[in-house]
Amino acid sequence: MKLATWNVNSLSVRLPQLTAWLSAQQPDALVLQETKLTDDRFPVDALRAAGYHSVFFGQKTYNGVALLTRDSLGEPQAVVHGIPNYADAQARVIAGTVGALRVVGAYFPNG
């Protein structure tokens, strides 16, 4: 399984580069950090057109994480947004099961 991670520092700005990279590299799963988008603005349709399912935990202006999986693997299962039972509501952690593998993505800000 080919896994990757990318701090996109604004998915709305990096979407053209991301879709080109997905086409060229074809990872099975990709975790994104610093998407900087609320959930209602996440580019689900563009990523579906690129051949990927997506689950995401967004936040305006900063933070935001996502997990993308290739269509052939199906949607991530048992998805967790954030850290269960932890009071910090910032969108920094996402996890999901991809095939037999548990993938956890996290964004750790500097400082």
C-alpha positions in Angstrom: 0.0 0.0 0.0 1.3 3.4 -1.0 0.7 6.0 1.8 1.5 9.7 1.7 1.1 12.9 3.7 1.1 16.5 2.6 0.8 19.8 4.5 -1.1 21.7 1.8 -1.3 25.0 3.7 -4.7 25.8 2.1 -6.4 23.2 0.0 -8.3 25.7 -2.0 -5.0 27.2 -3.2 -3.3 23.8 -3.7 -6.2 21.9 -5.3 -4.8 22.0 -8.9 -1.4 20.8 -7.7 -3.0 18.1 -5.5 -5.1 16.7 -8.3 -2.1 16.6 -10.7 0.0 14.9 -8.0 -2.7 12.3 -7.3 -2.8 11.5 -11.0 0.9 11.2 -11.3 1.7 9.4 -8.0 -1.6 7.5 -7.4 -1.2 6.9 -3.6 -3.7 4.5 -2.1 -4.2 6.8 0.9 -3.2 10.4 1.5 -3.5 12.5 4.7 -3.7 16.2 4.3 -2.9 18.8 7.0 -3.8 22.5 7.2 -6.6 22.3 4.7 -7.9 25.6 6.1 -11.5 24.9 5.0 -14.8 24.3 6.7 -16.4 21.0 6.0 -19.0 22.6 3.7 -16.3 24.0 1.5 -14.3 20.8 1.1 -13.8 20.0 -2.6 -15.4 16.5 -2.5 -16.5 16.6 -6.1 -13.1 17.5 -7.5 -11.5 14.7 -5.5 -14.1 12.2 -6.6 -13.4 13.2 -10.1 -9.7 12.5 -9.4 -10.7 9.0 -8.2 -10.6 9.5 -4.4 -13.0 9.2 -1.5 -12.4 11.8 1.2 -13.2 12.2 4.9 -12.3 15.5 6.5 -12.4 17.5 9.7 -12.3 21.2 8.7 -11.8 24.5 10.4 -11.8 28.0 8.9 -8.6 29.9 8.5 -6.2 27.4 10.1 -5.9 23.7 11.0 -8.1 21.1 9.1 -7.2 17.6 8.2 -8.4 15.1 5.6 -7.9 11.4 4.7 -8.2 10.5 1.0 -8.5 6.9 -0.3 -8.4 5.6 -3.8 -11.7 4.5 -5.2 -10.5 0.9 -5.5 -10.1 0.7 -1.8 -13.5 2.2 -0.9 -14.3 4.8 1.7 -12.3 4.8 4.9 -14.2 3.0 7.7 -14.5 3.6 11.4 -13.6 7.3 10.9 -12.8 9.4 14.0 -12.6 13.2 13.8 -10.4 14.7 16.6 -9.4 13.0 19.8 -12.3 11.2 21.5 -13.1 12.6 25.0 -10.6 15.5 24.6 -12.0 19.0 25.0 -9.9 20.7 22.3 -12.2 21.2 19.3 -9.5 22.2 16.9 -9.4 20.2 13.7 -6.1 18.5 14.0 -6.6 14.7 14.0 -8.4 12.3 11.7 -8.3 8.5 11.6 -9.9 5.8 9.4 -9.4 2.2 8.5 -8.2 1.6 4.9 -8.4 -2.1 4.0 -6.7 -3.8 7.0 -4.6 -0.7 7.9 -5.6 2.0 10.5 -4.4 5.4 9.2 -4.1 8.3 11.7 -3.3 11.7 10.4 -2.5 14.6 12.7 -1.4 18.2 12.4 1.0 19.5 15.0 1.4 23.3 14.8 4.8 24.8 15.5 5.2 26.2 19.0 
